[in-house]
Amino acid sequence: MSTAFLADEALVDLLIEQATTGLGPAEQDELARRLALYPDADPGAVERVVVTLTLAARREDEPLPGALKARLIEQGTTWRAATPIIDLTERRSGAQRGSSTSRVRWRRSQAGWWAAAAALVLAVAGWYPRLAAPPRPPDARELRAQLIATTPGLIRWEFAATTDPAAHGASGDVVWDPVSQRGYMRFAGLGPNDARRSQYQLWIFDAERDDRFPVDGGVFDIPAGTGEVVIPIAARIRVGKPVLFAVTVERPGGVVVSGRKRVAVLAKPTQT
Amino acid sequence: MADPVLIRIARGEPAAVSECIDEFGSLVWALARRLSPNRADVEDAVQEIFMDVWKSAARYDPAQGPEKVFVATIARRRLIDRLRRHATRPAFEPAEELETIGFAEPGTRGEVSIEAERAAYAVAQLKPEQQQVIELAVLHGLSHSEIAARTGLPLGTVKTQMRRGILKVRELLGVDLTVDTGGGV
């Protein structure tokens, strides 16, 4: 998805107004006209920032008034009773987790509807056999190999274990492409974690940023009983010039700023 | 770990509706109080918002972001719609009223979501004038022209500071805040 639309000041101003006070009909038309100039634009980008900022307000702990809460429960119960149930037997858990595909399925009794849908699927599958059996997406190990094979100027540093118990006997490396901002960590011997108690978190120290605020590279788990593990890096923001990759042990879900109490492994340029 | 409450609502679990009210009641109440013209309207708005949330629950995908952001997105849209529909604006006249609501200091939000912590850190890195205009717009629902009138800044400056601040926060937060509530709310 392109971010070129963010350079259009009038368009961004309209998106901000839409997310903060709403737009009148003329402004909505203008917004639509401007968005049409950027077919790859993400029109929800500004709203997501505004909503996230909303959550950063000082805590207001006033609970719902009791009478209103009672009305809501009654309203919800009535709505629930009058609404069909949705069967969420499979749900997308995201490309990063690499899990199965998702669907939201309504329970329907109309056999005709299903028959029509089945006929459509068969027809489409007949015309486009690849749709019926989509190829398996590459896993992290294959994507890492592909990145290494196709990317000049790739950073590739070895991880060194610290004295942290989780890192005893650990080894591995990190590859990072500064252009595409993609990368992978590979570990062997890094201790398995209990995700209910702790998770590993990657930090990328950037020469262009304050050392106190390294870039969050994402949290990850090392399952028990695995040999070599490849973990994709999920940097939250752009990394300018990485100088150090550090993996810490943090509370489940990770932290915003690490106390750096448990640093497991570190990767930095080899000194020559 | 239990499934997110919105998924359990979509699945029809009877207890999930009241759990949802328990979990997000304070958030929705706080947003409605900030962005409604009077107390009676706040209560109506909260009821409308929860109905929207329940109807939209099947669209929630945990892989796309936290439930709190999903619910807050729906709430803000509904509140903005109501304000425009009623052609009324929240009464924020006394300066003291504005001072009671603001961005949290980073690291002071305890159990609140990691997204909120990130946002607080991002806000702390903005210039003071950017923080001010964003706070007035995002937390108090003031328009560009209302912010200009209140702060004495030229309208163009308000827009510029707002735009730069929002884009800076977006950059600091990263681009993968991908909660999508769909277009129908």
Interface residues (C-beta under 8 A of the other chain):
Chain A: T3 L6 E9 V12 D13 I16 E17 A19 T20 T21 G22 G24 G44 A45 V46 E47 R48 V49 V50 V51 T52 L53 T54 L55 A56 A57 R58 R59 E60 D61 E62 P63 L64 P65 L68 K69 R71 L72 I73 Q75 G76 T77 W79 R80 T83 I85 I86 D87 L88 R91 R92 S93 G94 A95 Q96 R97 S102 V104 R196 F213 A234 A235 R236 I237 R238 G253 G254 V255 V256 V257
Chain B: M1 I7 I9 A10 R11 G12 P14 V17 S18 C20 I21 G25 S26 L27 V28 W29 A30 L31 R33 E43 V46 Q47 F50 M51 W54 K55 A58 D61 P62 A63 Q64 K68 V69 A72 T73 R76 I80 D81 L83 R84 I101 G102 F103 A104 P106 G107 R109 G110 V112 S113 I114 E115 A116 E117 R118 A119 A120 Y121 A122 V123 I134 A137 V138 L139 G141 L142 S143 H144 K159 M162 R163 I166 L167 V169 R170 E171 L172 L173 G174 V175 D176 L177 T178 V179 D180
